[in-house]
Amino acid sequence: MKFTKMQGLGNDYVYIDCFSERVEKPEELAVRIADRHFGVGGDGLILICPSEIAPVRMRMFNADGSEGKMCGNGVRCVARYAFDHGLVKTRRFAVETGAGLREAEVSEREVSIDMGEVKLDGELVEPITVDGKNTSMTPVNVGNPHAVYLVDSLEALRDLNLNEIGPAYEHHPRFPEGVNSEFLYIESPEKLHMRVYERGSGETLACGTGATAVAFAAMERGLAAERVTVELLGGSLQLERLANGHFRMTGPAVEVFSGCYFSE
């Protein structure tokens, strides 16, 4: 089976072109192929598929085999692959995702995605107790669930041991299906810093829907401008709230290497 490894700010997935390949059990394949010691290695598996309503369709699976509806870095890479490999002929086109259609625009160096409507999924500042600690968060829906937690300083953000504390946030009873958890420090109204513990994958270097969630939360709370730079461990994303309320995300999408995977 041919595959392509791609990454957006270090948020890396194994991509399979299902216009030419067939994947029987993607949930099982995701666990094997994403293994960084016994597989190709990545944060999960993404299938680039034909669509009845768009030029291309994205299906994404986390490293634990669970299927997600949306992945911001993933959809940028799907758009980059589709254009570079001739699946589409124009630089602007729609990508079908589990969260609906997303409009993509591919430039020479970056890809922009209309992330669609972003919604508050509860109270703007919602009290929550995590592992015995009283805190607060902003619940956000970006086609998948997010919880955004404010951090007091950049040093405190860097000192978080997400591998230790992350599972308690991901599996909190407030979110029975699990949640992506973002930890946000606001340097200025135009510059945000975040780390993320992704549902089904653990801490990753970047999360496009997570960056959208923190931008939305900061803007709604009156702490950020309508256009911001979000700094993640893997690099920077540009987020802008459009006149129609949608968010546009712009950032890199890079093809790393291709190869053949021989399944067991």
N, C-alpha and C positions, 0 to 999 in steps of 0.2 A: 504494500500500500504506500503510495507516494504521499508525502506530507511536506508542509512548509512551516518553519518556525518563524514567528513574527513577534514583535514587541512594541508596545507603546509606553514609553517612560519606564521600561523594565517590567511592565505588567505583561508577561510573556505567555503565549498560548501556542499549542500545536494546531495548525490549520490543515484541514483536508478539503480538497476541491471535489465536491460531490457532483459536479458536472461530469466528472470522469471516473470518480471512485465511488464505491458502494460500502457503506458502513452499516453492519447488521445490528450491533448492540452498542450504541455510543456510550451509554452509561458505564458499561464494563470497560470499554476501550479507554475512556477518559481516565479511569483510575490507573490503568497500566501504563498508558503512554505519557501521562503527566509525571510519573515517578522520576525523580531527578537522579536516581541511582540505577534503576532497572529499566527505565524507559527513555524517551526522548528528553523529558523534563519540561515542566511548565506549570503555570497556575491553573491549567485546565485544557480542554479540547474545544475547538470551534469548527463547526461544519459550515462550509460555504455551499449553499444549495440553490437549485432552481426555485423559482417562485411563480405563483399564478397572478400575483398582484404587483410585482416589482421586478426589476432586472435580476435581483439576487436576494437570497434569504440567509439570515444568520441563525444558527442554533448553537448555544454555548453551554458547556458542561464544566462545572467546577472540578477541582482535583479529587473531590470525594465522590464524583459520579452524579451529583445532583444537577438538574438542569435549571439554569437561570433564564429569566425573560429578557434581560438587557445587560449589556456590558459596553461602557463607553469607549474604553481603549480597544476592545474587541471589534466594535463596529467600525471604528476608524481604520483598523487593519484590514477588515473585510473589504471596505471601500477601496483602500489602496491596492489590495490584491486584485479585486475585480477589474479595476482600471488598468493596472500594469500588465495583467495577463489576458486582456482582451475580452473579458466577459461582458464589459460595457464599452461603449465607444465615446461617450461624452463624460466630461469631468463633473457634471452635476446629475445625480440620479438618486432614486430611493432605494433603501435597504429594508427589507421586511425583517422585523424582530418579534420576539414573543410579546413585546410591549407595544407593538404597532409599527407603522412605517416611520423611518427616520431618513430625512433628506441629507445627503452627503455632497460635499464639494471637495474635489481632490486637486491640490496645487502641486507644484514641483517638490516642495519640502514638507508640507503639512496637509492635514485633512481637517475640514470643519464639518461638524455634525449638528443638525438641529435636534436637540435632545427632547423636543416636544414640551408638553405642559408638565410642570413640576408642581406638586401639591403638598400642602401641609397635611400630615396624617394624624393629627391630634392637637394638643395645645401647643402654642408657640414656644412656651417654656414649661415643660412638663416635669414635675418631680418624679424621681425614680430612685429606687434603692438597688444597688448592684453589689452583690457579695458583701452585704452588711454596710455598705457605704452609701450615705444619702447624697444625692447629686441631682442634676437636672439635665434635660436634653431636649432637642427639637426633632420630632419625628417627621421624616420627609419621604415622599414617594416619588421616585424617578423612573417608574416602571418596575422598580424593585424597591424593597424597604430599606430605609436608612435611619440611623439615630446619630445626631450630631451633638457632641459634648464639647463645651468650651474649656480651654486650658489657660491658666493664668500667665504663663511665660513660655518662651521658646525653649528654655532650658528644661522646664517641666515636661514639655512635649517630647523632647529628645530622650528624657529619662524614663519614659513609660516602658514597662516591660510587657508588651502586648502579647507575647507568647504565653505569659503567665496569666494575665488578667483577661485576655481576649475572649476565651470561651464563656465566661460568665456574662459578658455583654452580648455575645452572639446568641446564646440560648436563653436569654432572659424571658420569663413567663409573659411579659408584656408583648412579646413577639413570638407567638406559638410556632411560626414557620421559620424562625431564625431571622437575623437582621445583620446588615452591614453596619459596622460601628466606626464613626469618624471622630477623631480628636483634633480640635481646631484651635489654633492660636492666631489672633488677628494682630498683625504687625501695624497695619494702617488700613484705611478704608479701601485702598487699591491692592493690598497685598496680604494674602492669607497663607498660612502654613497648616498642613494637615498630615496625619498618619491614619492608616485605615486597617481594620481587622475585618477581612471579607468573609461573608457567609460561605462556608464550604471550602475555603482555601486558606484561611489564616491571614497573617499580615502579608501584604503585597507591597511592592515598590510604588504602585500607583493604582488608582481606581477612577475611571472617568465619570461614572454615575455618582461616586462618592464626592468627587470634586464639584460636581453640579449641585449635590445636596448641601455641601458646606457653603457654597456661594449663595444659594437660595436662603439658607438659614440665617446667614450673616446679613443679607440684604433685608429680609423680612423683620429682623430684630433691629434694624436701623444702624447696623455696625459696619456696613460696607457700601461701596458705590455700585452702580449698575453694571460696571465692567471691572473685572478683577483678574489678577494673576494668582493662581493657586500653586504654591510650591509643595511638591510631594517628594518622597525620598528619591524617586527616579527622574525628577525634572519638573518642568513647569507646564501648566495648561492655562489657556485663556478662556474665561467664562464671561459671557455677556447676556444680560436679560434684554430680549427684543421687545418691540412695541406690542406684539401680540401676546406677551407673557411667556413665550417659549424661551429656552436657553440655548445659546450657540456655544459649542465647545470646540476649541481649535488646539491642535497639538500634533506631534510627530507620530508616524506609523511606519515601522521599519521591518523589511524582510531580512532575516538573519541568515538562514540557510535552508536548503531543501535536502530531502533524502528519501530513503525507503524504509518503512517499518515492517518488520517481520513478526507478526503476532504469534503467540504461543498456540 
